[in-house]
Every structure is written in structure tokens, then in C-alpha cells.
């Protein structure tokens, strides 16, 4: 069973370059440096922040940069990844683990927009909650496990901070994901889509 490559839909994402990432020059340089270091050291980078601060644009720009260097890289957003994995639930012949292994079996993997499926804010605790069914949650946990076990680098972008993620994922996954060797970047700026100064 084959799987479809994810394609950015917006023209500015398809043509994104690292030089076009629209944070301050200082943040841009740090973000690019952190990402390169995480890939060189074969560790994870978690880039979190509020909606509209350029996480997907950054994912697209870094993906394009690696492709231009002929690197073996794949990028999926969460919704597309779930769609590709669901195909093996509906068709016999390939296990979820095998399909996920094939999808993520690249030198560099970028998962964009983790937690976008069914996300909501709990009105009592104020925490962001990932309203993701257990099957989908197991996909994310397996993906993280696979990359870390193989010592292969990956980037995750998400609107959720460490506290939000800790409330949702298994402690074992959180311990590995937020280990000291990984890079955690949290940037909260005004929504670029609503701020005309960007």
C-alpha cells in the first residue's frame, strides 16, 4: 500500500524560504540555529506558540530548505498523517505500526500542527485539551517513540505548551519528548494574520 506525500496548500508555504520567516531577526536566527542543531545532534525540536505566529510557515520554509539540499525529508500535518494511517485500518494487509514506520522512515521528519484535531480549552482548568481519540493519540505516541528509538531528528509544531501536553500524553512520552537533549522553543507573539505590522 502506497501513501500520499503531504503538500502545502498555500502558495506562500509552497514557496517559503527561511529568509522570509517573519519573526524578529534575532528570533529567526535562533530558531534556524536550534533546528539545525537538533537535526545535526539527531534530537527533537518542539516549536510551540499561539495561533498565527508562523509555525506552519517555518515548517514549510525548513522543509523547502532541506529539499533544496537534496535531503531525505518528509513533512505531514496532523490531519494528513491521521488520514494516511486510517487507510490501514480500513484495508487489511498492513499494520498501523508498519505503515507509520514507512511514512516516518526518512532522515528528517516534520510534524506540523500537533493537537489541531479536536482541540479545545477546558472551561474549569483553563488548559488546552487535546480531544483526540485514543487511536489517534497512539499514532502520535508511536511516531515519537519510533523517531527517538532510531535516534532520528524531528520537528513538531503545536499550539500547546508543555503543561498542556503533559495533561494529555503518557508520562513516558512526555519524559522522552521534553528530555534535556531536545530543544523546546515557545514563542508567543500577536497573531500575524490579524496584526498588520508584520
Secondary structure, 3 states (H helix, E strand, C coil): CCCCCCCCCCHHHHCCCHHHCCCCHHHHHHHHHHHHHHHHCCCEEEEECCCCCCHHHHHHHHHHHHHHCCCCEEEEEHHHHHHHHHHHHHCCCCCHHHHHHHHHCCCEEEEEEECCCCEEECCCCCCEEECCCHHHHHHHHHHHHHHHHCCCCEEEEECCCHHHHHCCCCHHHHHHHCCCCCEEEECCCCCCCCCCCC
